[in-house]
Amino acid sequence: MLPSAEVVNLSRLQFGATALYHFLFVPLTLGLSWILVIMGIQGSARKSDGSIDSRQYIHGVLIAANQDA
């Protein structure tokens, strides 16, 4: 017995959404991770008073948002 057209269409929609999510957010997260590593190596991660640089903070927030999504 074949599944109904509605089930097939919903399955295709779910697959498309999952593929799109992985196509966009996995490379974004990996790229942001490397940006944080490079900024840390260059020494721009900390200011002279010991606080975190705003660029690293913003990228860290974006990674955290991608991990929770």
mmCIF file of the N, C-alpha and C atoms, coordinates in Angstrom:
data_MODEL
# 
_entry.id   MODEL 
# 
loop_
_atom_site.group_PDB 
_atom_site.id 
_atom_site.type_symbol 
_atom_site.label_atom_id 
_atom_site.label_alt_id 
_atom_site.label_comp_id 
_atom_site.label_asym_id 
_atom_site.label_entity_id 
_atom_site.label_seq_id 
_atom_site.pdbx_PDB_ins_code 
_atom_site.Cartn_x 
_atom_site.Cartn_y 
_atom_site.Cartn_z 
_atom_site.occupancy 
_atom_site.B_iso_or_equiv 
_atom_site.pdbx_formal_charge 
_atom_site.auth_seq_id 
_atom_site.auth_comp_id 
_atom_site.auth_asym_id 
_atom_site.auth_atom_id 
_atom_site.pdbx_PDB_model_num 
ATOM 1   N N  . MET A 1 1  ? 0.837  -1.181 0.000  1.00 0.00 ? 1  MET A N  1 
ATOM 2   C CA . MET A 1 1  ? 0.000  0.000  0.000  1.00 0.00 ? 1  MET A CA 1 
ATOM 3   C C  . MET A 1 1  ? 0.883  1.247  0.000  1.00 0.00 ? 1  MET A C  1 
ATOM 4   N N  . LEU A 1 2  ? 0.613  2.156  -0.895 1.00 0.00 ? 2  LEU A N  1 
ATOM 5   C CA . LEU A 1 2  ? 1.402  3.381  -1.023 1.00 0.00 ? 2  LEU A CA 1 
ATOM 6   C C  . LEU A 1 2  ? 0.889  4.459  -0.062 1.00 0.00 ? 2  LEU A C  1 
ATOM 7   N N  . PRO A 1 3  ? 1.802  5.299  0.453  1.00 0.00 ? 3  PRO A N  1 
ATOM 8   C CA . PRO A 1 3  ? 1.354  6.397  1.327  1.00 0.00 ? 3  PRO A CA 1 
ATOM 9   C C  . PRO A 1 3  ? 0.600  7.453  0.517  1.00 0.00 ? 3  PRO A C  1 
ATOM 10  N N  . SER A 1 4  ? -0.239 8.198  1.211  1.00 0.00 ? 4  SER A N  1 
ATOM 11  C CA . SER A 1 4  ? -1.031 9.223  0.520  1.00 0.00 ? 4  SER A CA 1 
ATOM 12  C C  . SER A 1 4  ? -0.127 10.372 0.066  1.00 0.00 ? 4  SER A C  1 
ATOM 13  N N  . ALA A 1 5  ? -0.646 11.169 -0.837 1.00 0.00 ? 5  ALA A N  1 
ATOM 14  C CA . ALA A 1 5  ? 0.115  12.293 -1.385 1.00 0.00 ? 5  ALA A CA 1 
ATOM 15  C C  . ALA A 1 5  ? 0.427  13.315 -0.297 1.00 0.00 ? 5  ALA A C  1 
ATOM 16  N N  . GLU A 1 6  ? -0.473 13.475 0.662  1.00 0.00 ? 6  GLU A N  1 
ATOM 17  C CA . GLU A 1 6  ? -0.247 14.430 1.744  1.00 0.00 ? 6  GLU A CA 1 
ATOM 18  C C  . GLU A 1 6  ? 0.953  14.021 2.597  1.00 0.00 ? 6  GLU A C  1 
ATOM 19  N N  . VAL A 1 7  ? 1.062  12.747 2.898  1.00 0.00 ? 7  VAL A N  1 
ATOM 20  C CA . VAL A 1 7  ? 2.189  12.244 3.690  1.00 0.00 ? 7  VAL A CA 1 
ATOM 21  C C  . VAL A 1 7  ? 3.497  12.434 2.928  1.00 0.00 ? 7  VAL A C  1 
ATOM 22  N N  . VAL A 1 8  ? 3.475  12.147 1.644  1.00 0.00 ? 8  VAL A N  1 
ATOM 23  C CA . VAL A 1 8  ? 4.677  12.300 0.824  1.00 0.00 ? 8  VAL A CA 1 
ATOM 24  C C  . VAL A 1 8  ? 5.096  13.770 0.766  1.00 0.00 ? 8  VAL A C  1 
ATOM 25  N N  . ASN A 1 9  ? 4.136  14.664 0.572  1.00 0.00 ? 9  ASN A N  1 
ATOM 26  C CA . ASN A 1 9  ? 4.462  16.093 0.495  1.00 0.00 ? 9  ASN A CA 1 
ATOM 27  C C  . ASN A 1 9  ? 4.997  16.624 1.825  1.00 0.00 ? 9  ASN A C  1 
ATOM 28  N N  . LEU A 1 10 ? 4.428  16.192 2.942  1.00 0.00 ? 10 LEU A N  1 
ATOM 29  C CA . LEU A 1 10 ? 4.928  16.616 4.246  1.00 0.00 ? 10 LEU A CA 1 
ATOM 30  C C  . LEU A 1 10 ? 6.334  16.066 4.504  1.00 0.00 ? 10 LEU A C  1 
ATOM 31  N N  . SER A 1 11 ? 6.580  14.852 4.059  1.00 0.00 ? 11 SER A N  1 
ATOM 32  C CA . SER A 1 11 ? 7.911  14.272 4.207  1.00 0.00 ? 11 SER A CA 1 
ATOM 33  C C  . SER A 1 11 ? 8.936  15.046 3.382  1.00 0.00 ? 11 SER A C  1 
ATOM 34  N N  . ARG A 1 12 ? 8.560  15.425 2.192  1.00 0.00 ? 12 ARG A N  1 
ATOM 35  C CA . ARG A 1 12 ? 9.461  16.220 1.342  1.00 0.00 ? 12 ARG A CA 1 
ATOM 36  C C  . ARG A 1 12 ? 9.723  17.590 1.957  1.00 0.00 ? 12 ARG A C  1 
ATOM 37  N N  . LEU A 1 13 ? 8.702  18.193 2.524  1.00 0.00 ? 13 LEU A N  1 
ATOM 38  C CA . LEU A 1 13 ? 8.859  19.492 3.183  1.00 0.00 ? 13 LEU A CA 1 
ATOM 39  C C  . LEU A 1 13 ? 9.798  19.372 4.381  1.00 0.00 ? 13 LEU A C  1 
ATOM 40  N N  . GLN A 1 14 ? 9.630  18.329 5.169  1.00 0.00 ? 14 GLN A N  1 
ATOM 41  C CA . GLN A 1 14 ? 10.498 18.122 6.325  1.00 0.00 ? 14 GLN A CA 1 
ATOM 42  C C  . GLN A 1 14 ? 11.945 17.892 5.877  1.00 0.00 ? 14 GLN A C  1 
ATOM 43  N N  . PHE A 1 15 ? 12.147 17.093 4.855  1.00 0.00 ? 15 PHE A N  1 
ATOM 44  C CA . PHE A 1 15 ? 13.494 16.846 4.354  1.00 0.00 ? 15 PHE A CA 1 
ATOM 45  C C  . PHE A 1 15 ? 14.122 18.136 3.828  1.00 0.00 ? 15 PHE A C  1 
ATOM 46  N N  . GLY A 1 16 ? 13.347 18.924 3.089  1.00 0.00 ? 16 GLY A N  1 
ATOM 47  C CA . GLY A 1 16 ? 13.859 20.177 2.550  1.00 0.00 ? 16 GLY A CA 1 
ATOM 48  C C  . GLY A 1 16 ? 14.247 21.153 3.642  1.00 0.00 ? 16 GLY A C  1 
ATOM 49  N N  . ALA A 1 17 ? 13.436 21.254 4.690  1.00 0.00 ? 17 ALA A N  1 
ATOM 50  C CA . ALA A 1 17 ? 13.746 22.161 5.801  1.00 0.00 ? 17 ALA A CA 1 
ATOM 51  C C  . ALA A 1 17 ? 15.005 21.711 6.532  1.00 0.00 ? 17 ALA A C  1 
ATOM 52  N N  . THR A 1 18 ? 15.143 20.413 6.753  1.00 0.00 ? 18 THR A N  1 
ATOM 53  C CA . THR A 1 18 ? 16.328 19.893 7.425  1.00 0.00 ? 18 THR A CA 1 
ATOM 54  C C  . THR A 1 18 ? 17.579 20.105 6.583  1.00 0.00 ? 18 THR A C  1 
ATOM 55  N N  . ALA A 1 19 ? 17.492 19.857 5.297  1.00 0.00 ? 19 ALA A N  1 
ATOM 56  C CA . ALA A 1 19 ? 18.634 20.050 4.405  1.00 0.00 ? 19 ALA A CA 1 
ATOM 57  C C  . ALA A 1 19 ? 19.035 21.523 4.356  1.00 0.00 ? 19 ALA A C  1 
ATOM 58  N N  . LEU A 1 20 ? 18.064 22.415 4.289  1.00 0.00 ? 20 LEU A N  1 
ATOM 59  C CA . LEU A 1 20 ? 18.350 23.848 4.253  1.00 0.00 ? 20 LEU A CA 1 
ATOM 60  C C  . LEU A 1 20 ? 19.005 24.301 5.549  1.00 0.00 ? 20 LEU A C  1 
ATOM 61  N N  . TYR A 1 21 ? 18.503 23.821 6.678  1.00 0.00 ? 21 TYR A N  1 
ATOM 62  C CA . TYR A 1 21 ? 19.083 24.164 7.978  1.00 0.00 ? 21 TYR A CA 1 
ATOM 63  C C  . TYR A 1 21 ? 20.538 23.737 8.044  1.00 0.00 ? 21 TYR A C  1 
ATOM 64  N N  . HIS A 1 22 ? 20.829 22.503 7.637  1.00 0.00 ? 22 HIS A N  1 
ATOM 65  C CA . HIS A 1 22 ? 22.196 22.018 7.686  1.00 0.00 ? 22 HIS A CA 1 
ATOM 66  C C  . HIS A 1 22 ? 23.077 22.726 6.666  1.00 0.00 ? 22 HIS A C  1 
ATOM 67  N N  . PHE A 1 23 ? 22.538 23.078 5.530  1.00 0.00 ? 23 PHE A N  1 
ATOM 68  C CA . PHE A 1 23 ? 23.314 23.771 4.502  1.00 0.00 ? 23 PHE A CA 1 
ATOM 69  C C  . PHE A 1 23 ? 23.726 25.161 4.965  1.00 0.00 ? 23 PHE A C  1 
ATOM 70  N N  . LEU A 1 24 ? 22.886 25.829 5.748  1.00 0.00 ? 24 LEU A N  1 
ATOM 71  C CA . LEU A 1 24 ? 23.180 27.189 6.184  1.00 0.00 ? 24 LEU A CA 1 
ATOM 72  C C  . LEU A 1 24 ? 23.933 27.253 7.513  1.00 0.00 ? 24 LEU A C  1 
ATOM 73  N N  . PHE A 1 25 ? 23.458 26.558 8.523  1.00 0.00 ? 25 PHE A N  1 
ATOM 74  C CA . PHE A 1 25 ? 23.949 26.800 9.871  1.00 0.00 ? 25 PHE A CA 1 
ATOM 75  C C  . PHE A 1 25 ? 25.193 26.013 10.247 1.00 0.00 ? 25 PHE A C  1 
ATOM 76  N N  . VAL A 1 26 ? 25.415 24.857 9.689  1.00 0.00 ? 26 VAL A N  1 
ATOM 77  C CA . VAL A 1 26 ? 26.635 24.109 10.015 1.00 0.00 ? 26 VAL A CA 1 
ATOM 78  C C  . VAL A 1 26 ? 27.871 24.852 9.515  1.00 0.00 ? 26 VAL A C  1 
ATOM 79  N N  . PRO A 1 27 ? 27.943 25.292 8.241  1.00 0.00 ? 27 PRO A N  1 
ATOM 80  C CA . PRO A 1 27 ? 29.124 26.054 7.815  1.00 0.00 ? 27 PRO A CA 1 
ATOM 81  C C  . PRO A 1 27 ? 29.259 27.390 8.553  1.00 0.00 ? 27 PRO A C  1 
ATOM 82  N N  . LEU A 1 28 ? 28.134 28.013 8.882  1.00 0.00 ? 28 LEU A N  1 
ATOM 83  C CA . LEU A 1 28 ? 28.195 29.278 9.617  1.00 0.00 ? 28 LEU A CA 1 
ATOM 84  C C  . LEU A 1 28 ? 28.826 29.071 10.985 1.00 0.00 ? 28 LEU A C  1 
ATOM 85  N N  . THR A 1 29 ? 28.427 28.033 11.688 1.00 0.00 ? 29 THR A N  1 
ATOM 86  C CA . THR A 1 29 ? 28.979 27.762 13.006 1.00 0.00 ? 29 THR A CA 1 
ATOM 87  C C  . THR A 1 29 ? 30.460 27.417 12.923 1.00 0.00 ? 29 THR A C  1 
ATOM 88  N N  . LEU A 1 30 ? 30.834 26.600 11.952 1.00 0.00 ? 30 LEU A N  1 
ATOM 89  C CA . LEU A 1 30 ? 32.244 26.244 11.801 1.00 0.00 ? 30 LEU A CA 1 
ATOM 90  C C  . LEU A 1 30 ? 33.086 27.458 11.435 1.00 0.00 ? 30 LEU A C  1 
ATOM 91  N N  . GLY A 1 31 ? 32.583 28.307 10.566 1.00 0.00 ? 31 GLY A N  1 
ATOM 92  C CA . GLY A 1 31 ? 33.312 29.514 10.183 1.00 0.00 ? 31 GLY A CA 1 
ATOM 93  C C  . GLY A 1 31 ? 33.472 30.476 11.345 1.00 0.00 ? 31 GLY A C  1 
ATOM 94  N N  . LEU A 1 32 ? 32.422 30.661 12.129 1.00 0.00 ? 32 LEU A N  1 
ATOM 95  C CA . LEU A 1 32 ? 32.517 31.552 13.289 1.00 0.00 ? 32 LEU A CA 1 
ATOM 96  C C  . LEU A 1 32 ? 33.489 31.004 14.326 1.00 0.00 ? 32 LEU A C  1 
ATOM 97  N N  . SER A 1 33 ? 33.568 29.694 14.447 1.00 0.00 ? 33 SER A N  1 
ATOM 98  C CA . SER A 1 33 ? 34.513 29.093 15.384 1.00 0.00 ? 33 SER A CA 1 
ATOM 99  C C  . SER A 1 33 ? 35.947 29.433 14.991 1.00 0.00 ? 33 SER A C  1 
ATOM 100 N N  . TRP A 1 34 ? 36.239 29.323 13.708 1.00 0.00 ? 34 TRP A N  1 
ATOM 101 C CA . TRP A 1 34 ? 37.590 29.668 13.251 1.00 0.00 ? 34 TRP A CA 1 
ATOM 102 C C  . TRP A 1 34 ? 37.882 31.149 13.432 1.00 0.00 ? 34 TRP A C  1 
ATOM 103 N N  . ILE A 1 35 ? 36.890 31.998 13.239 1.00 0.00 ? 35 ILE A N  1 
ATOM 104 C CA . ILE A 1 35 ? 37.100 33.434 13.459 1.00 0.00 ? 35 ILE A CA 1 
ATOM 105 C C  . ILE A 1 35 ? 37.462 33.696 14.915 1.00 0.00 ? 35 ILE A C  1 
ATOM 106 N N  . LEU A 1 36 ? 36.776 33.029 15.838 1.00 0.00 ? 36 LEU A N  1 
ATOM 107 C CA . LEU A 1 36 ? 37.095 33.196 17.259 1.00 0.00 ? 36 LEU A CA 1 
ATOM 108 C C  . LEU A 1 36 ? 38.498 32.698 17.571 1.00 0.00 ? 36 LEU A C  1 
ATOM 109 N N  . VAL A 1 37 ? 38.898 31.584 16.978 1.00 0.00 ? 37 VAL A N  1 
ATOM 110 C CA . VAL A 1 37 ? 40.247 31.056 17.202 1.00 0.00 ? 37 VAL A CA 1 
ATOM 111 C C  . VAL A 1 37 ? 41.291 32.038 16.683 1.00 0.00 ? 37 VAL A C  1 
ATOM 112 N N  . ILE A 1 38 ? 41.092 32.553 15.502 1.00 0.00 ? 38 ILE A N  1 
ATOM 113 C CA . ILE A 1 38 ? 42.056 33.486 14.913 1.00 0.00 ? 38 ILE A CA 1 
ATOM 114 C C  . ILE A 1 38 ? 42.145 34.763 15.737 1.00 0.00 ? 38 ILE A C  1 
ATOM 115 N N  . MET A 1 39 ? 41.006 35.287 16.173 1.00 0.00 ? 39 MET A N  1 
ATOM 116 C CA . MET A 1 39 ? 41.043 36.499 17.002 1.00 0.00 ? 39 MET A CA 1 
ATOM 117 C C  . MET A 1 39 ? 41.739 36.227 18.327 1.00 0.00 ? 39 MET A C  1 
ATOM 118 N N  . GLY A 1 40 ? 41.572 35.045 18.877 1.00 0.00 ? 40 GLY A N  1 
ATOM 119 C CA . GLY A 1 40 ? 42.239 34.705 20.124 1.00 0.00 ? 40 GLY A CA 1 
ATOM 120 C C  . GLY A 1 40 ? 43.741 34.594 19.951 1.00 0.00 ? 40 GLY A C  1 
ATOM 121 N N  . ILE A 1 41 ? 44.170 34.016 18.828 1.00 0.00 ? 41 ILE A N  1 
ATOM 122 C CA . ILE A 1 41 ? 45.601 33.866 18.559 1.00 0.00 ? 41 ILE A CA 1 
ATOM 123 C C  . ILE A 1 41 ? 46.251 35.229 18.326 1.00 0.00 ? 41 ILE A C  1 
ATOM 124 N N  . GLN A 1 42 ? 45.564 36.104 17.634 1.00 0.00 ? 42 GLN A N  1 
ATOM 125 C CA . GLN A 1 42 ? 46.115 37.423 17.334 1.00 0.00 ? 42 GLN A CA 1 
ATOM 126 C C  . GLN A 1 42 ? 46.200 38.314 18.565 1.00 0.00 ? 42 GLN A C  1 
ATOM 127 N N  . GLY A 1 43 ? 45.582 37.907 19.639 1.00 0.00 ? 43 GLY A N  1 
ATOM 128 C CA . GLY A 1 43 ? 45.646 38.710 20.846 1.00 0.00 ? 43 GLY A CA 1 
ATOM 129 C C  . GLY A 1 43 ? 44.594 39.797 20.912 1.00 0.00 ? 43 GLY A C  1 
ATOM 130 N N  . SER A 1 44 ? 43.693 39.788 19.953 1.00 0.00 ? 44 SER A N  1 
ATOM 131 C CA . SER A 1 44 ? 42.646 40.802 19.983 1.00 0.00 ? 44 SER A CA 1 
ATOM 132 C C  . SER A 1 44 ? 41.466 40.355 20.844 1.00 0.00 ? 44 SER A C  1 
ATOM 133 N N  . ALA A 1 45 ? 41.603 39.202 21.461 1.00 0.00 ? 45 ALA A N  1 
ATOM 134 C CA . ALA A 1 45 ? 40.501 38.684 22.268 1.00 0.00 ? 45 ALA A CA 1 
ATOM 135 C C  . ALA A 1 45 ? 40.356 39.446 23.574 1.00 0.00 ? 45 ALA A C  1 
ATOM 136 N N  . ARG A 1 46 ? 41.451 39.956 24.084 1.00 0.00 ? 46 ARG A N  1 
ATOM 137 C CA . ARG A 1 46 ? 41.405 40.670 25.363 1.00 0.00 ? 46 ARG A CA 1 
ATOM 138 C C  . ARG A 1 46 ? 41.942 42.087 25.197 1.00 0.00 ? 46 ARG A C  1 
ATOM 139 N N  . LYS A 1 47 ? 41.318 42.996 25.882 1.00 0.00 ? 47 LYS A N  1 
ATOM 140 C CA . LYS A 1 47 ? 41.810 44.362 25.916 1.00 0.00 ? 47 LYS A CA 1 
ATOM 141 C C  . LYS A 1 47 ? 42.838 44.487 27.034 1.00 0.00 ? 47 LYS A C  1 
ATOM 142 N N  . SER A 1 48 ? 43.430 45.642 27.147 1.00 0.00 ? 48 SER A N  1 
ATOM 143 C CA . SER A 1 48 ? 44.472 45.824 28.167 1.00 0.00 ? 48 SER A CA 1 
ATOM 144 C C  . SER A 1 48 ? 43.912 45.698 29.586 1.00 0.00 ? 48 SER A C  1 
ATOM 145 N N  . ASP A 1 49 ? 42.633 45.990 29.765 1.00 0.00 ? 49 ASP A N  1 
ATOM 146 C CA . ASP A 1 49 ? 42.055 45.876 31.112 1.00 0.00 ? 49 ASP A CA 1 
ATOM 147 C C  . ASP A 1 49 ? 41.522 44.465 31.397 1.00 0.00 ? 49 ASP A C  1 
ATOM 148 N N  . GLY A 1 50 ? 41.680 43.529 30.454 1.00 0.00 ? 50 GLY A N  1 
ATOM 149 C CA . GLY A 1 50 ? 41.275 42.139 30.679 1.00 0.00 ? 50 GLY A CA 1 
ATOM 150 C C  . GLY A 1 50 ? 39.871 41.811 30.223 1.00 0.00 ? 50 GLY A C  1 
ATOM 151 N N  . SER A 1 51 ? 39.129 42.790 29.720 1.00 0.00 ? 51 SER A N  1 
ATOM 152 C CA . SER A 1 51 ? 37.763 42.510 29.266 1.00 0.00 ? 51 SER A CA 1 
ATOM 153 C C  . SER A 1 51 ? 37.787 41.926 27.857 1.00 0.00 ? 51 SER A C  1 
ATOM 154 N N  . ILE A 1 52 ? 36.705 41.250 27.495 1.00 0.00 ? 52 ILE A N  1 
ATOM 155 C CA . ILE A 1 52 ? 36.615 40.614 26.187 1.00 0.00 ? 52 ILE A CA 1 
ATOM 156 C C  . ILE A 1 52 ? 36.305 41.660 25.129 1.00 0.00 ? 52 ILE A C  1 
ATOM 157 N N  . ASP A 1 53 ? 36.964 41.550 23.994 1.00 0.00 ? 53 ASP A N  1 
ATOM 158 C CA . ASP A 1 53 ? 36.728 42.450 22.873 1.00 0.00 ? 53 ASP A CA 1 
ATOM 159 C C  . ASP A 1 53 ? 35.302 42.271 22.356 1.00 0.00 ? 53 ASP A C  1 
ATOM 160 N N  . SER A 1 54 ? 34.681 43.352 21.933 1.00 0.00 ? 54 SER A N  1 
ATOM 161 C CA . SER A 1 54 ? 33.283 43.288 21.499 1.00 0.00 ? 54 SER A CA 1 
ATOM 162 C C  . SER A 1 54 ? 33.109 42.416 20.262 1.00 0.00 ? 54 SER A C  1 
ATOM 163 N N  . ARG A 1 55 ? 34.112 42.347 19.377 1.00 0.00 ? 55 ARG A N  1 
ATOM 164 C CA . ARG A 1 55 ? 34.005 41.492 18.192 1.00 0.00 ? 55 ARG A CA 1 
ATOM 165 C C  . ARG A 1 55 ? 33.917 40.026 18.588 1.00 0.00 ? 55 ARG A C  1 
ATOM 166 N N  . GLN A 1 56 ? 34.752 39.628 19.544 1.00 0.00 ? 56 GLN A N  1 
ATOM 167 C CA . GLN A 1 56 ? 34.714 38.234 19.975 1.00 0.00 ? 56 GLN A CA 1 
ATOM 168 C C  . GLN A 1 56 ? 33.412 37.937 20.713 1.00 0.00 ? 56 GLN A C  1 
ATOM 169 N N  . TYR A 1 57 ? 32.923 38.894 21.470 1.00 0.00 ? 57 TYR A N  1 
ATOM 170 C CA . TYR A 1 57 ? 31.661 38.695 22.192 1.00 0.00 ? 57 TYR A CA 1 
ATOM 171 C C  . TYR A 1 57 ? 30.507 38.477 21.211 1.00 0.00 ? 57 TYR A C  1 
ATOM 172 N N  . ILE A 1 58 ? 30.444 39.296 20.173 1.00 0.00 ? 58 ILE A N  1 
ATOM 173 C CA . ILE A 1 58 ? 29.359 39.197 19.190 1.00 0.00 ? 58 ILE A CA 1 
ATOM 174 C C  . ILE A 1 58 ? 29.411 37.844 18.481 1.00 0.00 ? 58 ILE A C  1 
ATOM 175 N N  . HIS A 1 59 ? 30.603 37.411 18.059 1.00 0.00 ? 59 HIS A N  1 
ATOM 176 C CA . HIS A 1 59 ? 30.720 36.118 17.386 1.00 0.00 ? 59 HIS A CA 1 
ATOM 177 C C  . HIS A 1 59 ? 30.390 34.973 18.339 1.00 0.00 ? 59 HIS A C  1 
ATOM 178 N N  . GLY A 1 60 ? 30.762 35.106 19.599 1.00 0.00 ? 60 GLY A N  1 
ATOM 179 C CA . GLY A 1 60 ? 30.419 34.091 20.587 1.00 0.00 ? 60 GLY A CA 1 
ATOM 180 C C  . GLY A 1 60 ? 28.921 33.968 20.780 1.00 0.00 ? 60 GLY A C  1 
ATOM 181 N N  . VAL A 1 61 ? 28.235 35.090 20.776 1.00 0.00 ? 61 VAL A N  1 
ATOM 182 C CA . VAL A 1 61 ? 26.767 35.076 20.903 1.00 0.00 ? 61 VAL A CA 1 
ATOM 183 C C  . VAL A 1 61 ? 26.140 34.407 19.686 1.00 0.00 ? 61 VAL A C  1 
ATOM 184 N N  . LEU A 1 62 ? 26.672 34.674 18.497 1.00 0.00 ? 62 LEU A N  1 
ATOM 185 C CA . LEU A 1 62 ? 26.131 34.035 17.289 1.00 0.00 ? 62 LEU A CA 1 
ATOM 186 C C  . LEU A 1 62 ? 26.327 32.519 17.317 1.00 0.00 ? 62 LEU A C  1 
ATOM 187 N N  . ILE A 1 63 ? 27.495 32.072 17.800 1.00 0.00 ? 63 ILE A N  1 
ATOM 188 C CA . ILE A 1 63 ? 27.717 30.635 17.909 1.00 0.00 ? 63 ILE A CA 1 
ATOM 189 C C  . ILE A 1 63 ? 26.758 30.021 18.910 1.00 0.00 ? 63 ILE A C  1 
ATOM 190 N N  . ALA A 1 64 ? 26.571 30.685 20.046 1.00 0.00 ? 64 ALA A N  1 
ATOM 191 C CA . ALA A 1 64 ? 25.648 30.167 21.054 1.00 0.00 ? 64 ALA A CA 1 
ATOM 192 C C  . ALA A 1 64 ? 24.222 30.082 20.502 1.00 0.00 ? 64 ALA A C  1 
ATOM 193 N N  . ALA A 1 65 ? 23.823 31.074 19.720 1.00 0.00 ? 65 ALA A N  1 
ATOM 194 C CA . ALA A 1 65 ? 22.486 31.055 19.128 1.00 0.00 ? 65 ALA A CA 1 
ATOM 195 C C  . ALA A 1 65 ? 22.346 29.904 18.130 1.00 0.00 ? 65 ALA A C  1 
ATOM 196 N N  . ASN A 1 66 ? 23.407 29.635 17.365 1.00 0.00 ? 66 ASN A N  1 
ATOM 197 C CA . ASN A 1 66 ? 23.353 28.534 16.398 1.00 0.00 ? 66 ASN A CA 1 
ATOM 198 C C  . ASN A 1 66 ? 23.343 27.179 17.100 1.00 0.00 ? 66 ASN A C  1 
ATOM 199 N N  . GLN A 1 67 ? 24.024 27.055 18.208 1.00 0.00 ? 67 GLN A N  1 
ATOM 200 C CA . GLN A 1 67 ? 24.063 25.783 18.921 1.00 0.00 ? 67 GLN A CA 1 
ATOM 201 C C  . GLN A 1 67 ? 22.708 25.464 19.546 1.00 0.00 ? 67 GLN A C  1 
ATOM 202 N N  . ASP A 1 68 ? 21.981 26.488 19.972 1.00 0.00 ? 68 ASP A N  1 
ATOM 203 C CA . ASP A 1 68 ? 20.694 26.275 20.602 1.00 0.00 ? 68 ASP A CA 1 
ATOM 204 C C  . ASP A 1 68 ? 19.570 26.065 19.607 1.00 0.00 ? 68 ASP A C  1 
ATOM 205 N N  . ALA A 1 69 ? 19.781 26.463 18.360 1.00 0.00 ? 69 ALA A N  1 
ATOM 206 C CA . ALA A 1 69 ? 18.702 26.386 17.367 1.00 0.00 ? 69 ALA A CA 1 
ATOM 207 C C  . ALA A 1 69 ? 18.383 24.974 16.970 1.00 0.00 ? 69 ALA A C  1 
# 
